[in-house]
Every structure is written in C-alpha cells, then in structure tokens.
Amino acid sequence: MVLVRILLSGDVMAERKYSVVAVGAHPDDIEFGCGGTIALHEDRGDTITLVVVTNGERGGDPKQRVNEAKEAARILGAKKIEFLGFPDGAIGDSIDVVAKIEEVLRGMDADIVYAHTPSERHQDHRHVALAATSAARDRTALLYFETPSSSNLFRPQYYVDITETMERKLKAVEVHRSQMTKRVIKPDLVKGQARFRGFDPRFEYAECFEISHLHGLIPVPQSRRASR
C-alpha cells in the first residue's frame, strides 16, 4: 500500500468553501460511516447537508429515529437534513430514488458527496449506493463509506484522520438511543473500528473510503489517499 499525504495549506482549494452532501439509507448510517469526516468539513466552513433515504421504521419508532438523526446532524454541524421517506427495507435502485437524491444535490449545488459503498450486504445500503452513484455522476467527488454490514469486498483507498473529531462522531452516534441494544452501534465498537482503520495510515483514529470519482483534491484536512 502506498500512502500519499495530501497537503492543502497554501493551496487555493483551502480557501474555497464547498457544499458537502452525505447520503445514508437509515438514521445512524452517516454518523457511523463518515461522521468524523463530516465534522472536519464543518470545521473548515463547508456547507453540510445530510440525506436519509428512509425513516428507519423497521429499526424502531420512526418519529424517535428522525429526532435522533436531527440531533446527530446538529452535533456534526449539518446545515440541514433531508428525509426522503422511502420504505425501510425495501429501497429499490429505481429512478425515483435517483431523482430524489439528485434533486437534493442540485438544490445544494453539491461538490462532494459521501454515500454507502456498493460492496454491501444490506439491500437498502447497496441500492442507495447505486442510486447515489447515478445521482452524483456530475459532482466533483463521490466517496463511498463503510458500515458494519459492508462486505469484505470493501477496499479502502482514501483515509481521513478524524482524531480531532472522534469525540463528536461518538456523540453523534450516542444520540441514537433507540439503537443502543444493537451490538454494532455501541460507542466502544465504533471507536475500535476507527482505531483499526487508523493503523495503516498511522493515525490515532481514521475513517476510510473507496473512490468512485475524484476530480482533483478535496479539502479534508490531514487526509491520505492509498493505492494498491
């Protein structure tokens, strides 16, 4: 694995503010997959929008889950959060899902998009990944994040040092109180995953991504990109 540090200080890109959109199938997916990176974007003044494709009704009371997601969005510094209202457990890779995601991306004039990896065992995650890939085809960058249901086909290519925002990521995860009976969402395991992902790039805590497309550098502080 070859790791290349991307330095942004002094670069014109460091001065520009970006529109960043993260797309998740359910409440809590974004927080687990890229919460630390989203908080870094907020720190540099980027505009953050979260898109949640379902209300997570198969995982609990949908009103509670929506409220938890809104609270998490505030912790991460998101300007707004959109709920698309598709049925939990039955999202399809359809033009309807593509069109709704694309509508948000156009409305926010999104530069950078984060979404589920297509290498997913959960059908909702996989279909959201495919829909987001189509919806974000004209955006500057599309990066895929992992979740506990990602398969072993997930191959990290881009690492972000989230050491400074790890606590905010954990707080955003912890507000999903309705999900704390699920083993994979427990804060100590989320922290352990970030520590594990930090091993290759020599960060204390990291999030990692696959690259769908990346036209130039993206403004994530202290990030590293990997190639095999």
N, C-alpha and C positions, 0 to 999 in steps of 0.2 A: 504494500500500500504506500503510495506517495502522497504526502500531505503538503499542501502549499498554503502558506498564510496569505490571506487577502488583506492588504493594508488600505485603509480608506482615508487616513489623516492626510490633509493637504490635497485630496482629490476633489474635483468639482462635485462628485456624487455625494460626498459627505455633507455638502451644503444644501443640496436639494432635499425636500421632504416628499415622501412617497405615500401613495394610497395602497394600503395593505389589506387584503381580504383573506380570512381563513374560513374554510368550508368543512363542516363536520356533519355526520349523519345524525348524531344524537347529542343532547346536552351532556357535557363532560368529555367528549371526544377531542375537541380542540385543546382543552386545558391539558389533557394528558399528552397529546401529540406534539404541540408546539407552543404551549403556554409560556415557557421561558423566553422563547424567541419573540413572541408577540409582545411581551413586556419590554424587551430590548428595543423593538421598533417604537414603542410608546416613549421610551426614554429619549430617543433621538428626535422626537417630534413628528413622527409619521402618523397618518390618519388610519385608525384601525377599525375595521368592520368585521363582525363575526356573523356567519351564516349557518344556521342549524336547520337541517332539512326536515327533521321530524320533531315532535314534542316529547318523544321518548315514552309514550304511553304504555308500552309493553314492559317498561322497567320501573313503573310506579305511577303515582298521581301526576298527570301531565301538567297541571297547574303548578304543583310544587317544583317539578323539574324545570319548567320555564322560569320560575322565580329564582331557582338556584343558578341557572345559566346567566340570568341577568346580573345577579350578584357577582358571579365569577367574572363577567365581562367588565364590570366596574373595577374590580381588583386589577385586571390586566390592562386597564386604560383604554378599552374599546370605546370609540365614539358612538357606535350603535350596534345593535344585534338584531338580526332578522330571522324570524321563524317561518319556514316555508310551508309547514303544515302537511307534509306528505305522510302517509301511513307508516308507522313504525313497524319494521319487519317486512315491509312489502314495497320498498322503494324499487322502482324499475329504472333501467338505463334507457329512459324514454326522452322524447323531445320535450315533454312537459317539464321534466326535471332540469334538463339542459337549459331550456328557455328561462326558467325562474332564476337559476344561478347566473346566467348570462345577463339577465335584467339587473341584478344587483351589481355585477361587475361593471356594467356600462354606467349605471347610475352613480357609482363611486369613482368612475374613471380609474379602475384598479391598475396598478403597476405590477404588484407582486401578489401571487396567490399561493396559499398553502391548502392542501387537501389530502385526503386519505391516499395511501398507496394502493394501486390496483392489486398488489400482492396481499390480498385479504381473504380470510376465511369467512368473515361475516358478510352476508349478501348485501346488506344495506351499505356497509363501508365500501365494498367493491363497486357497487353501482354508482355511489356518489363519486368515487374516484373517476370512473369512466365519464360520468356526466360533467364533472368539473374539468376534465381534460379537454372535452369539446368546447365547453363554455369559455375556457381560458386560453384558447388557441392563439388569440391575438394579443395576449398580455405579455409584458416584458419577461416575466418569470413565473414558472409553476413548479413548486417543490412539493413532494409527497412526504407526509409524516407517517410514523408507525403508531399502532395502538397494541394493546395486549392480544388482539385477535389477528394481528398481521402474521403472515406465513413466513417460513424460513426462506422464501424467495426474495424477501426484502433485502436490498443491498445498499447500505449507506454510502453516499457519495459526497455529502456536504455536512460538515459538523459545525455546530454553533456552541460557543462557550456560554452557558447560562448560569455560571457560578454566582454572578451578581444578582440574578433574578430568580434563583431557585426557590427562595422563601415565598416570593409572590406566586410562583407556579403552584407550590404546595397549598397556599391559602386558597387559590382559585379551585383546586381540586377538593379541598376540605369542605367548601360550602355546598358540595353535592352530598348533603347529609343523607338523602334518601338512598344513596348508592353505597354507603359505607359497609353494608353487610356483604358486598361483593369483594372477594379477596383481591382482585387485580386493581381496585381503585384505592386501596389503603395507602395513605401518605408515605409510610416507610418503604413500601414496594415501589412507589413512583420515584422516590428519592434514590432507591437502589438501582433502578433502571437508568436514571440519569448519571449516576456514578459509573455504572458499567459502560455506558456509551461514551463517557469521558476518557476511558482508558486509552483508546487508540490515538486520539489527538493530544493526549496529555493535558486534559482539562480536569478540573475537580468534578464538574457536572457539565453534561452536554446533552443536546438534542441533535438528532441526525436526520437526514433527508435524502431521498432519491431525487434526481433532477429529471423533470420532464423536458423543460427547455429553460435556458438561462441566457438571455441576450445581454452580455456584459456583466459587470459586477453588480451585486445587490448590497444595499447598505446595512449589513448586520455587523455590528462591532465585534472584533476579535473572532472572526469566523475562519473556518478552514474547509477546503474542498479536497476531496480524495478521489483518486482514480486507481483502478487496478490494472 
